[in-house]
Amino acid sequence: MVDHPTPATPDPRRIDVRAFNRDAWDAEVTRGNRWTLPVDADTVARARRGEWSIVLTPSRPVPREWFGDLVGARVLALASGGGQQGPILAAAGARVTVYDNSPAQLARDREVAVREGLAIETLEGDMRDLRALPDDFFDLVFHPCSTTFVTDVRPVWRECFRVLRPGGALLAGIVQTFAMCVDEEAEERGEIRLVHPAPYSDLTCRPAARLAAQLRDGEPLAFGHTMEDLVGGQLDVGFLLAGWMDDGWGGSHPIDRIAPAFVATRAIKPR
């Protein structure tokens, strides 16, 4: 019998979070994570007929009026790879660019685009750095709860504001601050106890043994942000808040008994 060495656990102090999460989300594609499963042909066909809905948060569809007229609209699906939202928006008539940190997630979008004859551009990069994209270009930025996977959210809002045309809209999914501060072990017993400080970081708040396993297994690193950064940060760069929607896990999580863990916002870049 051959002994296989146990993979070394990375030193948390030396981790490049962007690179780690890129590889981790590539692995999530292999594992079949919910957010990596591309839409089927019937969903695309219905979107072409105008029968579609998509989510920024786990369960509640985004109000259709938040999107405006999608036919011919330039849409940036930011940190939204996985072959889910981008193809539906493209089938609904938008000119879609999917920008994501995970090559495997972007491959999902290309897979659906080829299969369904959709024109979708894919770009790999950090959601906090959109220098590859021009100023005042997009009509809509669609951005799910991906800020959970970066350490600083304010650069995301600055870049979204820059690439949107005046009058354009940012639709963003947000994990509420308190939802990242729960005790994991209590949560697994169906209890909700707030124990971690905000802003939250897997690297500093998770118990050592759990963090070691997470790093060894290559599971995505998560970070919680204050509502001042998540919503106030949008206002500080110049957005005007025009829509708010609460959401939860759809009843599948004990936190749903307490309060909605997620928010979707619609923010407008003034003309």
Secondary structure, DSSP 8 states (H G I E B T S, - for coil): -----------GGG--HHHHHHHHHHHHHHHT-GGG----HHHHHHHHTT----BSSSSSB--GGGT---TT-EEEEET--SSSHHHHHHHTT-EEEEEES-HHHHHHHHHHHHHHT--EEEEE--TT--TTS-TT-EEEEEE-GGGGGSS--HHHHHHHHHHEEEEEEEEEEEE-GGGGSB-HHHHHTT---B-S-SS-BHHHHS-HHHHHHHHHHT----B---HIIIIIHHHHTT-EEEEEEEE-STT-SGGGGT---EEEEEEE---
